[in-house]
Amino acid sequence: MVCPVQDLAVFPTFASVPVRGFTWRARQRHRPGLAYMVTTGRMHGFESLAERRLLLALDFLDSAEEVLSQQFKLKFTTVDGSEDHTPDFLVLLPGTAVLVDVRPGHLIKDRDLVKFAAAERAAAVAGWRYLVVTGWRRHVATGLDVLSARRRPMADRLGLHGELLGLVAERPRRFGELVEATSLTAVARAHALHLLWRRQLAVDLAQPLGDAAWVYPVGRP
């Protein structure tokens, strides 16, 4: 289906399928695949490890109503002739949407900048925001990966959630100190990570996630 840019916002969002398939073959240079998001409850296609990291970050934010991979191909004209560009993701948020491209900063070329500018203009016409994800601080990506290992529902038969929440409600504590103060340290560590992923506890991901990281009550920096 074809529509003008000005109609993007009213185009039936779920009527589209990804522009390209997410296929695998031997010795290919990029790493496509499917990633499950707890937020949406389904699998999402990605074409690189950088794109997979973005999906993980979006899942942690827990505010995305839907994430659509390669929803459309944008065709436009420059002084050098006709061009086309397929944005990587359209993220639907409450009352708005964000069009996203993912490209490591060191791989961005002048031609890419033209395509990103066209995508930004198209997003503005549709009333969306636009951003290019060029990379992550290494410890942020590592921290999200650690937290995601405990993103599935967890049974709390030992009552450790209450212990952890109660200890942090008294005062912020370092992660190692927090789990050591519980009745069962080894198990509490896994439950603390789960509560952090579920945003029932807070941590500053600008700092490395480890035993020295400060853990706070939700809503208090």
TIRO-2110 file (N, C-alpha, C; in Angstrom, 1 decimal):
// TIRO-2110
0.8, -1.2, 0.0, N, 1, A
0.0, 0.0, 0.0, CA, 1, A
0.9, 1.2, 0.0, C, 1, A
0.4, 2.3, -0.7, N, 2, A
1.2, 3.5, -0.8, CA, 2, A
0.3, 4.7, -0.3, C, 2, A
1.0, 5.6, 0.5, N, 3, A
0.3, 6.7, 1.0, CA, 3, A
1.2, 7.9, 1.1, C, 3, A
0.7, 9.1, 1.0, N, 4, A
1.6, 10.3, 1.1, CA, 4, A
2.0, 10.4, 2.6, C, 4, A
3.2, 11.1, 2.8, N, 5, A
3.7, 11.3, 4.2, CA, 5, A
2.7, 11.9, 5.1, C, 5, A
1.9, 12.9, 4.6, N, 6, A
0.9, 13.5, 5.4, CA, 6, A
-0.2, 12.6, 6.0, C, 6, A
-0.3, 11.4, 5.4, N, 7, A
-1.3, 10.5, 5.8, CA, 7, A
-0.7, 9.4, 6.7, C, 7, A
0.6, 9.5, 7.0, N, 8, A
1.2, 8.4, 7.8, CA, 8, A
0.5, 8.2, 9.2, C, 8, A
0.1, 9.3, 9.8, N, 9, A
-0.5, 9.2, 11.2, CA, 9, A
-1.8, 8.5, 11.1, C, 9, A
-2.6, 8.6, 10.0, N, 10, A
-3.9, 7.9, 10.0, CA, 10, A
-3.9, 6.6, 9.2, C, 10, A
-2.7, 6.2, 8.7, N, 11, A
-2.6, 4.9, 8.1, CA, 11, A
-2.8, 3.8, 9.1, C, 11, A
-3.6, 2.8, 8.7, N, 12, A
-3.8, 1.7, 9.7, CA, 12, A
-2.6, 1.0, 10.1, C, 12, A
-2.1, 1.3, 11.3, N, 13, A
-0.8, 0.9, 11.8, CA, 13, A
-0.6, -0.6, 11.6, C, 13, A
-1.5, -1.4, 12.0, N, 14, A
-1.3, -2.9, 12.0, CA, 14, A
-1.7, -3.6, 10.7, C, 14, A
-1.9, -2.7, 9.7, N, 15, A
-2.1, -3.3, 8.4, CA, 15, A
-0.8, -3.6, 7.6, C, 15, A
0.3, -3.2, 8.2, N, 16, A
1.6, -3.4, 7.5, CA, 16, A
2.3, -4.6, 8.1, C, 16, A
3.3, -5.1, 7.3, N, 17, A
4.2, -6.1, 7.7, CA, 17, A
5.6, -5.6, 7.5, C, 17, A
6.6, -6.1, 8.1, N, 18, A
8.0, -5.6, 7.9, CA, 18, A
8.4, -5.5, 6.5, C, 18, A
9.1, -4.5, 6.1, N, 19, A
9.5, -4.3, 4.7, CA, 19, A
10.4, -5.4, 4.3, C, 19, A
11.3, -5.8, 5.2, N, 20, A
12.2, -6.9, 4.8, CA, 20, A
12.0, -8.1, 5.8, C, 20, A
12.3, -9.3, 5.4, N, 21, A
12.2, -10.4, 6.3, CA, 21, A
13.5, -10.6, 7.1, C, 21, A
13.4, -11.2, 8.3, N, 22, A
14.5, -11.3, 9.2, CA, 22, A
15.0, -12.8, 9.1, C, 22, A
15.9, -12.9, 8.1, N, 23, A
16.4, -14.2, 7.7, CA, 23, A
17.9, -14.4, 8.1, C, 23, A
18.3, -15.7, 8.1, N, 24, A
19.7, -16.0, 8.5, CA, 24, A
20.3, -16.8, 7.4, C, 24, A
21.6, -16.7, 7.3, N, 25, A
22.4, -17.5, 6.3, CA, 25, A
23.8, -17.5, 6.9, C, 25, A
24.6, -18.5, 6.4, N, 26, A
25.9, -18.7, 6.8, CA, 26, A
26.8, -17.5, 6.4, C, 26, A
27.7, -17.1, 7.3, N, 27, A
28.7, -16.1, 7.0, CA, 27, A
28.2, -14.7, 6.7, C, 27, A
26.9, -14.4, 7.1, N, 28, A
26.4, -13.0, 6.9, CA, 28, A
27.0, -12.1, 8.0, C, 28, A
27.2, -10.9, 7.7, N, 29, A
27.9, -9.9, 8.5, CA, 29, A
27.0, -9.4, 9.7, C, 29, A
25.7, -9.3, 9.4, N, 30, A
24.9, -8.7, 10.5, CA, 30, A
24.1, -9.9, 11.2, C, 30, A
23.5, -9.5, 12.3, N, 31, A
22.9, -10.5, 13.1, CA, 31, A
21.4, -10.3, 13.3, C, 31, A
20.6, -10.8, 12.4, N, 32, A
19.1, -10.6, 12.5, CA, 32, A
18.6, -11.6, 13.5, C, 32, A
17.3, -11.4, 13.9, N, 33, A
16.7, -12.4, 14.8, CA, 33, A
15.4, -11.9, 15.3, C, 33, A
14.8, -12.6, 16.2, N, 34, A
13.5, -12.2, 16.9, CA, 34, A
13.8, -12.1, 18.4, C, 34, A
13.3, -11.0, 19.0, N, 35, A
13.4, -10.8, 20.4, CA, 35, A
12.1, -10.7, 21.0, C, 35, A
11.9, -11.4, 22.2, N, 36, A
10.6, -11.3, 22.9, CA, 36, A
10.6, -10.1, 23.8, C, 36, A
9.5, -9.4, 23.8, N, 37, A
9.3, -8.3, 24.7, CA, 37, A
8.2, -8.6, 25.7, C, 37, A
8.4, -8.5, 27.0, N, 38, A
7.4, -8.7, 28.0, CA, 38, A
6.3, -7.7, 27.9, C, 38, A
6.7, -6.4, 27.5, N, 39, A
5.8, -5.3, 27.5, CA, 39, A
4.7, -5.6, 26.5, C, 39, A
5.0, -6.1, 25.3, N, 40, A
4.0, -6.3, 24.2, CA, 40, A
3.5, -7.8, 24.2, C, 40, A
4.3, -8.7, 24.8, N, 41, A
3.9, -10.1, 24.9, CA, 41, A
4.1, -10.8, 23.6, C, 41, A
5.0, -10.3, 22.7, N, 42, A
5.2, -11.0, 21.4, CA, 42, A
6.7, -10.8, 21.0, C, 42, A
7.0, -11.5, 19.9, N, 43, A
8.3, -11.4, 19.3, CA, 43, A
8.4, -10.2, 18.3, C, 43, A
9.6, -9.6, 18.3, N, 44, A
9.9, -8.5, 17.4, CA, 44, A
11.2, -8.7, 16.6, C, 44, A
11.1, -8.4, 15.3, N, 45, A
12.3, -8.6, 14.5, CA, 45, A
13.3, -7.5, 14.6, C, 45, A
14.6, -7.9, 14.5, N, 46, A
15.7, -7.0, 14.5, CA, 46, A
16.7, -7.5, 13.5, C, 46, A
17.6, -6.5, 13.0, N, 47, A
18.6, -6.9, 12.0, CA, 47, A
20.0, -6.8, 12.5, C, 47, A
20.2, -6.4, 13.8, N, 48, A
21.6, -6.3, 14.3, CA, 48, A
21.5, -6.4, 15.8, C, 48, A
22.7, -6.6, 16.4, N, 49, A
22.7, -6.7, 17.9, CA, 49, A
22.4, -5.3, 18.5, C, 49, A
22.7, -4.2, 17.7, N, 50, A
22.4, -2.9, 18.2, CA, 50, A
20.9, -2.7, 18.3, C, 50, A
20.2, -3.2, 17.3, N, 51, A
18.7, -3.1, 17.3, CA, 51, A
18.1, -4.0, 18.4, C, 51, A
18.7, -5.1, 18.7, N, 52, A
18.3, -6.0, 19.8, CA, 52, A
18.4, -5.2, 21.1, C, 52, A
19.5, -4.5, 21.3, N, 53, A
19.7, -3.8, 22.6, CA, 53, A
18.7, -2.7, 22.7, C, 53, A
18.3, -2.1, 21.7, N, 54, A
17.2, -1.1, 21.8, CA, 54, A
15.9, -1.7, 22.2, C, 54, A
15.6, -2.9, 21.6, N, 55, A
14.3, -3.6, 22.0, CA, 55, A
14.4, -3.9, 23.5, C, 55, A
15.5, -4.3, 24.0, N, 56, A
15.6, -4.6, 25.4, CA, 56, A
15.4, -3.4, 26.3, C, 56, A
16.0, -2.2, 25.9, N, 57, A
15.8, -1.0, 26.6, CA, 57, A
14.3, -0.6, 26.6, C, 57, A
13.7, -0.7, 25.4, N, 58, A
12.2, -0.4, 25.3, CA, 58, A
11.4, -1.3, 26.3, C, 58, A
11.8, -2.5, 26.4, N, 59, A
11.1, -3.4, 27.2, CA, 59, A
11.2, -3.0, 28.7, C, 59, A
12.4, -2.6, 29.1, N, 60, A
12.7, -2.1, 30.4, CA, 60, A
11.9, -0.9, 30.8, C, 60, A
11.7, 0.0, 29.8, N, 61, A
10.9, 1.3, 30.0, CA, 61, A
9.5, 1.0, 30.3, C, 61, A
8.9, -0.1, 29.7, N, 62, A
7.6, -0.6, 30.0, CA, 62, A
6.5, 0.5, 29.6, C, 62, A
6.8, 1.4, 28.7, N, 63, A
5.8, 2.4, 28.4, CA, 63, A
5.3, 2.2, 26.9, C, 63, A
6.0, 1.3, 26.2, N, 64, A
5.6, 1.1, 24.8, CA, 64, A
4.3, 0.3, 24.7, C, 64, A
3.3, 0.8, 24.0, N, 65, A
2.1, 0.0, 23.7, CA, 65, A
2.3, -1.0, 22.6, C, 65, A
3.2, -0.6, 21.7, N, 66, A
3.5, -1.5, 20.6, CA, 66, A
4.8, -1.1, 19.9, C, 66, A
5.6, -2.0, 19.4, N, 67, A
6.8, -1.8, 18.7, CA, 67, A
6.7, -2.5, 17.3, C, 67, A
6.8, -1.7, 16.2, N, 68, A
6.7, -2.2, 14.9, CA, 68, A
8.0, -2.1, 14.2, C, 68, A
8.5, -3.3, 13.7, N, 69, A
9.8, -3.3, 13.0, CA, 69, A
9.6, -3.0, 11.5, C, 69, A
10.4, -2.0, 11.0, N, 70, A
10.4, -1.7, 9.6, CA, 70, A
9.0, -1.6, 9.0, C, 70, A
8.2, -0.7, 9.6, N, 71, A
6.8, -0.6, 9.2, CA, 71, A
6.6, -0.1, 7.8, C, 71, A
7.5, 0.8, 7.3, N, 72, A
7.3, 1.3, 5.9, CA, 72, A
8.6, 1.7, 5.3, C, 72, A
8.6, 1.8, 4.0, N, 73, A
9.8, 2.4, 3.2, CA, 73, A
9.4, 3.8, 2.8, C, 73, A
10.3, 4.7, 3.1, N, 74, A
10.1, 6.1, 2.7, CA, 74, A
10.8, 6.4, 1.4, C, 74, A
10.1, 6.9, 0.4, N, 75, A
10.7, 7.3, -0.8, CA, 75, A
10.7, 8.8, -1.0, C, 75, A
11.9, 9.4, -1.3, N, 76, A
12.0, 10.8, -1.4, CA, 76, A
13.0, 11.2, -2.5, C, 76, A
13.1, 12.5, -2.8, N, 77, A
14.0, 13.0, -3.9, CA, 77, A
14.9, 14.0, -3.3, C, 77, A
16.2, 13.9, -3.6, N, 78, A
17.2, 14.9, -3.2, CA, 78, A
17.8, 15.5, -4.5, C, 78, A
18.7, 16.4, -4.3, N, 79, A
19.3, 17.1, -5.5, CA, 79, A
20.1, 16.1, -6.3, C, 79, A
20.4, 14.9, -5.7, N, 80, A
21.2, 13.9, -6.4, CA, 80, A
20.3, 12.8, -7.0, C, 80, A
19.0, 12.9, -6.8, N, 81, A
18.1, 11.9, -7.4, CA, 81, A
17.2, 11.3, -6.4, C, 81, A
16.6, 10.2, -6.8, N, 82, A
15.7, 9.5, -5.9, CA, 82, A
16.4, 8.6, -4.9, C, 82, A
15.8, 8.6, -3.7, N, 83, A
16.4, 7.8, -2.6, CA, 83, A
15.2, 7.1, -1.9, C, 83, A
15.6, 6.1, -1.1, N, 84, A
14.6, 5.5, -0.2, CA, 84, A
15.3, 5.1, 1.1, C, 84, A
14.4, 4.9, 2.1, N, 85, A
14.9, 4.6, 3.4, CA, 85, A
13.9, 3.9, 4.2, C, 85, A
14.3, 2.8, 4.9, N, 86, A
13.4, 2.1, 5.8, CA, 86, A
13.7, 2.3, 7.2, C, 86, A
13.0, 3.1, 8.0, N, 87, A
13.3, 3.3, 9.4, CA, 87, A
13.2, 2.0, 10.1, C, 87, A
14.0, 1.8, 11.2, N, 88, A
14.0, 0.5, 11.9, CA, 88, A
12.8, 0.2, 12.7, C, 88, A
12.3, 1.2, 13.5, N, 89, A
11.2, 0.9, 14.4, CA, 89, A
10.2, 2.1, 14.5, C, 89, A
9.0, 1.7, 14.7, N, 90, A
8.0, 2.7, 15.1, CA, 90, A
7.5, 2.3, 16.4, C, 90, A
7.7, 3.1, 17.4, N, 91, A
7.4, 2.8, 18.8, CA, 91, A
6.1, 3.6, 19.2, C, 91, A
5.0, 2.9, 19.5, N, 92, A
3.8, 3.5, 19.8, CA, 92, A
3.7, 3.7, 21.4, C, 92, A
3.6, 5.0, 21.8, N, 93, A
3.5, 5.3, 23.2, CA, 93, A
2.1, 5.9, 23.5, C, 93, A
1.8, 6.0, 24.7, N, 94, A
0.4, 6.6, 25.0, CA, 94, A
0.3, 8.0, 24.5, C, 94, A
-0.6, 8.2, 23.5, N, 95, A
-0.8, 9.5, 22.9, CA, 95, A
0.2, 10.0, 21.9, C, 95, A
1.2, 9.2, 21.6, N, 96, A
2.2, 9.7, 20.6, CA, 96, A
2.9, 8.5, 20.0, C, 96, A
4.0, 8.8, 19.2, N, 97, A
4.8, 7.7, 18.7, CA, 97, A
6.2, 8.2, 18.4, C, 97, A
7.1, 7.3, 18.3, N, 98, A
8.5, 7.7, 18.0, CA, 98, A
9.0, 6.8, 16.9, C, 98, A
9.5, 7.5, 15.9, N, 99, A
10.2, 6.8, 14.8, CA, 99, A
11.7, 6.7, 15.1, C, 99, A
12.2, 5.5, 15.0, N, 100, A
13.6, 5.2, 15.4, CA, 100, A
14.4, 4.6, 14.4, C, 100, A
15.6, 5.1, 14.2, N, 101, A
16.7, 4.4, 13.4, CA, 101, A
17.8, 4.1, 14.4, C, 101, A
18.4, 2.9, 14.1, N, 102, A
19.6, 2.4, 14.9, CA, 102, A
20.8, 2.3, 14.0, C, 102, A
21.8, 3.0, 14.3, N, 103, A
23.1, 2.9, 13.6, CA, 103, A
24.2, 3.3, 14.5, C, 103, A
25.2, 2.4, 14.7, N, 104, A
26.4, 2.7, 15.5, CA, 104, A
27.0, 4.0, 14.9, C, 104, A
27.4, 4.9, 15.8, N, 105, A
27.9, 6.2, 15.4, CA, 105, A
29.1, 6.1, 14.4, C, 105, A
30.0, 5.2, 14.6, N, 106, A
31.1, 5.1, 13.7, CA, 106, A
30.8, 4.6, 12.3, C, 106, A
29.6, 4.1, 12.1, N, 107, A
29.2, 3.6, 10.8, CA, 107, A
28.3, 4.6, 10.0, C, 107, A
28.0, 5.7, 10.6, N, 108, A
27.1, 6.7, 9.9, CA, 108, A
27.9, 7.5, 8.9, C, 108, A
27.4, 7.5, 7.6, N, 109, A
28.0, 8.2, 6.5, CA, 109, A
27.2, 9.3, 6.1, C, 109, A
27.7, 10.2, 5.2, N, 110, A
27.0, 11.4, 4.8, CA, 110, A
25.6, 11.0, 4.1, C, 110, A
25.6, 9.9, 3.4, N, 111, A
24.3, 9.4, 2.8, CA, 111, A
23.3, 9.1, 3.8, C, 111, A
23.8, 8.5, 4.9, N, 112, A
22.9, 8.1, 6.0, CA, 112, A
22.2, 9.4, 6.6, C, 112, A
23.0, 10.5, 6.8, N, 113, A
22.5, 11.7, 7.4, CA, 113, A
21.4, 12.3, 6.5, C, 113, A
21.5, 12.1, 5.2, N, 114, A
20.4, 12.6, 4.3, CA, 114, A
19.1, 11.8, 4.6, C, 114, A
19.3, 10.5, 4.7, N, 115, A
18.2, 9.6, 5.0, CA, 115, A
17.5, 9.9, 6.3, C, 115, A
18.4, 10.1, 7.3, N, 116, A
17.9, 10.4, 8.7, CA, 116, A
17.1, 11.7, 8.7, C, 116, A
17.6, 12.7, 7.9, N, 117, A
16.9, 14.0, 7.8, CA, 117, A
15.5, 13.8, 7.2, C, 117, A
15.5, 13.0, 6.1, N, 118, A
14.2, 12.8, 5.5, CA, 118, A
13.2, 12.1, 6.4, C, 118, A
13.7, 11.1, 7.2, N, 119, A
12.9, 10.4, 8.2, CA, 119, A
12.4, 11.3, 9.3, C, 119, A
13.3, 12.2, 9.7, N, 120, A
12.9, 13.2, 10.7, CA, 120, A
11.8, 14.1, 10.2, C, 120, A
11.9, 14.6, 9.0, N, 121, A
10.9, 15.4, 8.4, CA, 121, A
9.5, 14.7, 8.2, C, 121, A
9.6, 13.4, 7.8, N, 122, A
8.4, 12.6, 7.7, CA, 122, A
7.7, 12.4, 9.0, C, 122, A
8.5, 12.2, 10.0, N, 123, A
8.0, 12.0, 11.4, CA, 123, A
7.3, 13.2, 11.9, C, 123, A
7.9, 14.4, 11.6, N, 124, A
7.3, 15.7, 12.1, CA, 124, A
6.0, 15.9, 11.4, C, 124, A
5.9, 15.6, 10.1, N, 125, A
4.6, 15.8, 9.4, CA, 125, A
3.5, 14.9, 10.0, C, 125, A
3.9, 13.7, 10.4, N, 126, A
3.0, 12.8, 11.0, CA, 126, A
2.6, 13.1, 12.4, C, 126, A
3.4, 14.0, 13.0, N, 127, A
3.2, 14.3, 14.4, CA, 127, A
3.9, 13.4, 15.4, C, 127, A
4.9, 12.7, 14.9, N, 128, A
5.7, 11.8, 15.7, CA, 128, A
7.0, 12.5, 16.1, C, 128, A
7.7, 11.9, 17.0, N, 129, A
9.1, 12.3, 17.3, CA, 129, A
10.0, 11.3, 16.5, C, 129, A
11.3, 11.7, 16.4, N, 130, A
12.2, 10.9, 15.7, CA, 130, A
13.6, 11.0, 16.4, C, 130, A
14.2, 9.8, 16.4, N, 131, A
15.6, 9.8, 17.0, CA, 131, A
16.4, 8.7, 16.4, C, 131, A
17.7, 8.9, 16.4, N, 132, A
18.7, 7.9, 15.9, CA, 132, A
19.5, 7.4, 17.1, C, 132, A
19.5, 6.1, 17.3, N, 133, A
20.2, 5.5, 18.4, CA, 133, A
21.6, 5.1, 17.9, C, 133, A
22.6, 5.8, 18.4, N, 134, A
24.0, 5.6, 17.9, CA, 134, A
24.9, 4.7, 18.7, C, 134, A
24.4, 4.4, 19.9, N, 135, A
25.1, 3.5, 20.8, CA, 135, A
24.7, 3.7, 22.3, C, 135, A
25.3, 2.8, 23.1, N, 136, A
25.1, 2.8, 24.5, CA, 136, A
26.4, 2.8, 25.3, C, 136, A
26.4, 3.5, 26.5, N, 137, A
27.5, 3.2, 27.4, CA, 137, A
27.5, 1.8, 27.7, C, 137, A
28.7, 1.2, 27.7, N, 138, A
28.9, -0.3, 27.8, CA, 138, A
28.2, -0.8, 29.1, C, 138, A
28.4, -0.1, 30.2, N, 139, A
27.8, -0.6, 31.5, CA, 139, A
26.3, -0.5, 31.5, C, 139, A
25.7, 0.4, 30.7, N, 140, A
24.2, 0.5, 30.6, CA, 140, A
23.7, -0.8, 29.9, C, 140, A
24.3, -1.1, 28.8, N, 141, A
23.8, -2.3, 28.1, CA, 141, A
24.0, -3.6, 28.9, C, 141, A
25.2, -3.6, 29.6, N, 142, A
25.4, -4.8, 30.5, CA, 142, A
24.4, -4.9, 31.6, C, 142, A
24.1, -3.7, 32.2, N, 143, A
23.2, -3.7, 33.3, CA, 143, A
21.8, -4.1, 32.9, C, 143, A
21.3, -3.6, 31.7, N, 144, A
20.0, -4.0, 31.2, CA, 144, A
20.0, -5.5, 30.9, C, 144, A
21.1, -6.1, 30.4, N, 145, A
21.1, -7.5, 30.1, CA, 145, A
21.0, -8.3, 31.4, C, 145, A
21.7, -7.9, 32.5, N, 146, A
21.6, -8.6, 33.7, CA, 146, A
20.2, -8.5, 34.3, C, 146, A
19.6, -7.4, 34.2, N, 147, A
18.2, -7.2, 34.8, CA, 147, A
17.2, -8.1, 34.0, C, 147, A
17.4, -8.1, 32.7, N, 148, A
16.5, -8.8, 31.8, CA, 148, A
16.4, -10.3, 32.1, C, 148, A
17.5, -10.9, 32.7, N, 149, A
17.5, -12.3, 33.1, CA, 149, A
16.4, -12.6, 34.1, C, 149, A
15.9, -11.6, 34.8, N, 150, A
14.9, -11.8, 35.8, CA, 150, A
13.6, -11.0, 35.5, C, 150, A
13.3, -10.9, 34.2, N, 151, A
12.1, -10.1, 33.8, CA, 151, A
10.9, -11.0, 33.8, C, 151, A
11.0, -12.3, 33.8, N, 152, A
9.8, -13.1, 33.8, CA, 152, A
9.1, -13.1, 35.2, C, 152, A
7.9, -13.4, 35.3, N, 153, A
7.2, -13.5, 36.6, CA, 153, A
7.9, -14.4, 37.5, C, 153, A
8.0, -14.1, 38.8, N, 154, A
8.7, -14.9, 39.8, CA, 154, A
7.8, -15.1, 41.0, C, 154, A
7.7, -16.3, 41.5, N, 155, A
6.9, -16.6, 42.7, CA, 155, A
7.7, -16.2, 43.9, C, 155, A
7.0, -15.6, 44.9, N, 156, A
7.7, -15.1, 46.1, CA, 156, A
7.2, -15.9, 47.3, C, 156, A
7.5, -17.2, 47.4, N, 157, A
7.0, -18.0, 48.4, CA, 157, A
7.7, -17.7, 49.8, C, 157, A
8.9, -17.1, 49.7, N, 158, A
9.6, -16.9, 50.9, CA, 158, A
9.4, -15.4, 51.5, C, 158, A
8.6, -14.6, 50.8, N, 159, A
8.3, -13.3, 51.2, CA, 159, A
9.5, -12.3, 51.1, C, 159, A
10.4, -12.6, 50.2, N, 160, A
11.6, -11.7, 50.0, CA, 160, A
11.2, -10.4, 49.4, C, 160, A
10.2, -10.3, 48.6, N, 161, A
9.8, -9.0, 48.0, CA, 161, A
9.5, -8.0, 49.2, C, 161, A
8.7, -8.4, 50.1, N, 162, A
8.4, -7.6, 51.2, CA, 162, A
9.6, -7.1, 52.0, C, 162, A
10.6, -8.1, 52.2, N, 163, A
11.8, -7.8, 52.9, CA, 163, A
12.6, -6.7, 52.2, C, 163, A
12.8, -6.9, 50.9, N, 164, A
13.6, -6.0, 50.1, CA, 164, A
12.9, -4.6, 50.0, C, 164, A
11.6, -4.6, 49.8, N, 165, A
11.0, -3.3, 49.7, CA, 165, A
11.0, -2.5, 51.1, C, 165, A
10.8, -3.3, 52.1, N, 166, A
10.9, -2.7, 53.5, CA, 166, A
12.2, -2.1, 53.8, C, 166, A
13.3, -2.9, 53.5, N, 167, A
14.7, -2.4, 53.8, CA, 167, A
15.0, -1.1, 53.0, C, 167, A
14.6, -1.0, 51.8, N, 168, A
14.9, 0.2, 51.0, CA, 168, A
14.0, 1.3, 51.4, C, 168, A
12.8, 1.0, 51.9, N, 169, A
11.9, 2.1, 52.4, CA, 169, A
12.5, 2.8, 53.6, C, 169, A
13.3, 2.1, 54.4, N, 170, A
13.9, 2.7, 55.5, CA, 170, A
15.0, 3.8, 55.1, C, 170, A
15.8, 3.4, 54.1, N, 171, A
16.8, 4.3, 53.5, CA, 171, A
17.4, 3.6, 52.3, C, 171, A
17.9, 4.4, 51.4, N, 172, A
18.6, 3.8, 50.2, CA, 172, A
19.8, 2.9, 50.7, C, 172, A
20.0, 1.8, 50.0, N, 173, A
21.1, 0.9, 50.3, CA, 173, A
21.9, 0.5, 49.1, C, 173, A
23.1, 0.2, 49.3, N, 174, A
23.9, -0.4, 48.2, CA, 174, A
23.3, -1.8, 47.9, C, 174, A
23.4, -2.3, 46.7, N, 175, A
22.8, -3.5, 46.3, CA, 175, A
23.3, -4.7, 47.1, C, 175, A
24.6, -4.8, 47.3, N, 176, A
25.2, -5.8, 48.1, CA, 176, A
24.8, -5.8, 49.5, C, 176, A
24.7, -4.6, 50.1, N, 177, A
24.2, -4.5, 51.5, CA, 177, A
22.8, -4.9, 51.6, C, 177, A
22.0, -4.5, 50.6, N, 178, A
20.5, -4.8, 50.6, CA, 178, A
20.3, -6.3, 50.7, C, 178, A
20.9, -7.1, 49.8, N, 179, A
20.6, -8.5, 49.7, CA, 179, A
21.2, -9.2, 51.0, C, 179, A
22.3, -8.7, 51.5, N, 180, A
22.9, -9.3, 52.7, CA, 180, A
22.0, -9.1, 53.9, C, 180, A
21.2, -8.1, 53.9, N, 181, A
20.4, -7.8, 55.1, CA, 181, A
19.1, -8.7, 55.1, C, 181, A
18.8, -9.5, 54.0, N, 182, A
17.6, -10.3, 54.0, CA, 182, A
17.9, -11.6, 54.7, C, 182, A
16.8, -12.4, 54.8, N, 183, A
16.9, -13.7, 55.5, CA, 183, A
17.6, -14.8, 54.6, C, 183, A
17.6, -14.6, 53.3, N, 184, A
18.2, -15.6, 52.4, CA, 184, A
18.9, -14.8, 51.2, C, 184, A
20.2, -14.5, 51.4, N, 185, A
20.9, -13.7, 50.5, CA, 185, A
20.9, -14.2, 49.1, C, 185, A
21.3, -15.4, 48.9, N, 186, A
21.4, -16.0, 47.5, CA, 186, A
20.1, -15.8, 46.7, C, 186, A
19.0, -16.1, 47.3, N, 187, A
17.7, -16.0, 46.6, CA, 187, A
17.3, -14.6, 46.5, C, 187, A
17.6, -13.8, 47.5, N, 188, A
17.2, -12.4, 47.5, CA, 188, A
17.8, -11.6, 46.4, C, 188, A
19.0, -12.0, 46.0, N, 189, A
19.7, -11.3, 44.9, CA, 189, A
18.9, -11.4, 43.6, C, 189, A
18.4, -12.6, 43.3, N, 190, A
17.6, -12.8, 42.1, CA, 190, A
16.3, -12.0, 42.2, C, 190, A
15.7, -12.0, 43.4, N, 191, A
14.4, -11.2, 43.5, CA, 191, A
14.6, -9.7, 43.5, C, 191, A
15.8, -9.2, 44.0, N, 192, A
16.1, -7.8, 43.9, CA, 192, A
16.2, -7.4, 42.4, C, 192, A
16.9, -8.2, 41.6, N, 193, A
17.0, -7.9, 40.2, CA, 193, A
15.6, -7.9, 39.5, C, 193, A
14.8, -8.8, 39.9, N, 194, A
13.4, -8.8, 39.4, CA, 194, A
12.6, -7.5, 39.8, C, 194, A
12.7, -7.1, 41.0, N, 195, A
12.1, -5.9, 41.4, CA, 195, A
12.6, -4.6, 40.7, C, 195, A
13.9, -4.6, 40.4, N, 196, A
14.5, -3.5, 39.7, CA, 196, A
13.9, -3.5, 38.2, C, 196, A
13.9, -4.7, 37.6, N, 197, A
13.3, -4.7, 36.3, CA, 197, A
11.9, -4.3, 36.3, C, 197, A
11.1, -4.7, 37.3, N, 198, A
9.7, -4.3, 37.4, CA, 198, A
9.5, -2.9, 37.9, C, 198, A
10.6, -2.2, 38.1, N, 199, A
10.5, -0.8, 38.6, CA, 199, A
9.8, -0.7, 39.9, C, 199, A
9.8, -1.7, 40.8, N, 200, A
9.4, -1.6, 42.1, CA, 200, A
10.5, -1.1, 43.1, C, 200, A
11.7, -1.2, 42.6, N, 201, A
12.9, -0.6, 43.2, CA, 201, A
13.6, 0.2, 42.1, C, 201, A
14.4, 1.2, 42.5, N, 202, A
15.0, 2.0, 41.5, CA, 202, A
16.5, 2.0, 41.6, C, 202, A
17.2, 2.1, 40.5, N, 203, A
18.7, 2.2, 40.5, CA, 203, A
19.1, 3.1, 39.4, C, 203, A
20.2, 3.8, 39.6, N, 204, A
20.8, 4.7, 38.6, CA, 204, A
21.6, 3.9, 37.6, C, 204, A
21.1, 3.7, 36.4, N, 205, A
21.8, 3.0, 35.4, CA, 205, A
22.9, 3.8, 34.8, C, 205, A
23.1, 5.1, 35.1, N, 206, A
24.2, 5.8, 34.7, CA, 206, A
25.5, 5.3, 35.3, C, 206, A
25.4, 4.6, 36.4, N, 207, A
26.5, 3.9, 37.1, CA, 207, A
26.5, 2.4, 36.8, C, 207, A
27.6, 1.8, 36.9, N, 208, A
27.6, 0.3, 36.7, CA, 208, A
26.7, -0.4, 37.7, C, 208, A
26.0, -1.4, 37.3, N, 209, A
25.2, -2.2, 38.2, CA, 209, A
26.0, -3.3, 38.8, C, 209, A
26.1, -3.2, 40.1, N, 210, A
26.9, -4.2, 40.9, CA, 210, A
26.6, -4.0, 42.4, C, 210, A
27.4, -4.7, 43.2, N, 211, A
27.1, -4.6, 44.6, CA, 211, A
27.2, -3.2, 45.2, C, 211, A
28.0, -2.4, 44.6, N, 212, A
28.2, -1.0, 45.1, CA, 212, A
27.1, 0.0, 44.6, C, 212, A
26.2, -0.5, 43.7, N, 213, A
25.2, 0.4, 43.1, CA, 213, A
24.2, 0.7, 44.2, C, 213, A
23.7, 2.0, 44.2, N, 214, A
22.7, 2.4, 45.2, CA, 214, A
21.3, 2.0, 44.7, C, 214, A
20.5, 1.4, 45.6, N, 215, A
19.1, 1.1, 45.3, CA, 215, A
18.2, 2.0, 46.1, C, 215, A
17.2, 2.5, 45.4, N, 216, A
16.3, 3.5, 46.0, CA, 216, A
14.8, 3.1, 46.0, C, 216, A
14.0, 3.7, 46.9, N, 217, A
12.6, 3.5, 46.7, CA, 217, A
12.1, 4.1, 45.4, C, 217, A
11.1, 3.6, 44.8, N, 218, A
10.6, 4.1, 43.5, CA, 218, A
10.1, 5.5, 43.8, C, 218, A
10.5, 6.4, 42.9, N, 219, A
10.0, 7.8, 43.0, CA, 219, A
10.9, 8.7, 43.8, C, 219, A
12.0, 8.1, 44.4, N, 220, A
13.0, 9.0, 45.1, CA, 220, A
14.4, 8.8, 44.5, C, 220, A
15.0, 9.8, 44.0, N, 221, A
16.3, 9.7, 43.4, CA, 221, A
17.4, 9.4, 44.5, C, 221, A
END
